[in-house]
Structure formats: C-alpha cells, structure tokens
Amino acid sequence: MTDQIQVQNVTTPESIAESNTDVLLSLQHVKKYFPVKQEFFESLFGEKQYVRAVDDVSFEVRRGEVFGLAGESGSGKTTTGRLAIRLLEPTSGDIFFDGMRITHLKESQLRKLRRRMQPIFQDPFASMNPRMSIGTGIAHGLKIHHLTQNALETRQR
C-alpha cells in the first residue's frame, strides 16, 4: 500500500490533565488483508494474493481527545474505523477499548460495547442510506441494541 494515513489528535490542556494515562482506544500493529479472488494465478503459482487495506497501524485515543484519520481515497481510513469498533476482524494486531482486549470478542459481547463507540466518517450524508428515512435509520439502531421493547416505544423515542 503506497498511500499513507495521517493520524491527528487534538487535545486541550484540560483533557491531558484529566486523562494523563486514561487510554480509551488502542490499536497496536493492526493489519487487515483482504484475499483477492484469482483462481488462475493461484493455480499457476500456488500463492494466494491479498490487498493490504491496513498494514501495521498503531495509535491511542485518550478520554477527552478529538481524534481524526486523514488520507487519500483508498488509504484505509474507513477500514481502520471499522476495525477499531470491530465491525471487521483484523488479520493481526490487537485492539483495546477502555482497557479490555476486544480483538477476538464474540458478536454478542461486542454489541454491548458498541453502544459506547461511534466512528464519524468523512461525509455523513454519503454514509446514510438515501432510501431509508432518518427515523427508520434511528429505529434500526434502537432495535439492534435492544433499547426498545416494541414498535410503539421505538416510534415514541
């Protein structure tokens, strides 16, 4: 991968004082490789090819920090965000959230933690499904996290 991701932490003196060593999110040497489907190449050379979407990314986010990833299109920003909240399984490396290693947690365990996680992607308008109303999108999140008991309660919220 030739593109680089730039990591930007914005802190205030107050946030540093409050969270001197209070790391909320930590990625350590995280990699995500996607297999390339090339049956002909594999049959000739016997090697499986991979796209290195994220290759050895490490960073920490402390409580109170504003954190951003910047890079060119295709540099791995979205994949890194999806790895950080474990929407994707890393190829290797470790991910910690609030001191807990979440690298290989089960989906049921992750669902509870994800209530406390929120990536904000570069263009929120492009990230939303244009065929889904805002209310439907919000209701979907309430249902996934079991925050409402029935359709009436979902509409009321």
Secondary structure as GFF3:
##gff-version 3
##sequence-region A 1 157
A	DSSP	beta_strand	5	10	.	.	.	ID=ss1
A	DSSP	alpha_helix	13	18	.	.	.	ID=ss2
A	DSSP	beta_strand	23	36	.	.	.	ID=ss3
A	DSSP	alpha_helix	39	45	.	.	.	ID=ss4
A	DSSP	beta_strand	49	62	.	.	.	ID=ss5
A	DSSP	beta_strand	66	71	.	.	.	ID=ss6
A	DSSP	alpha_helix	77	84	.	.	.	ID=ss7
A	DSSP	beta_strand	92	97	.	.	.	ID=ss8
A	DSSP	beta_strand	100	101	.	.	.	ID=ss9
A	DSSP	alpha_helix	107	114	.	.	.	ID=ss10
A	DSSP	alpha_helix	124	127	.	.	.	ID=ss11
A	DSSP	alpha_helix	134	144	.	.	.	ID=ss12
A	DSSP	alpha_helix	151	156	.	.	.	ID=ss13
###
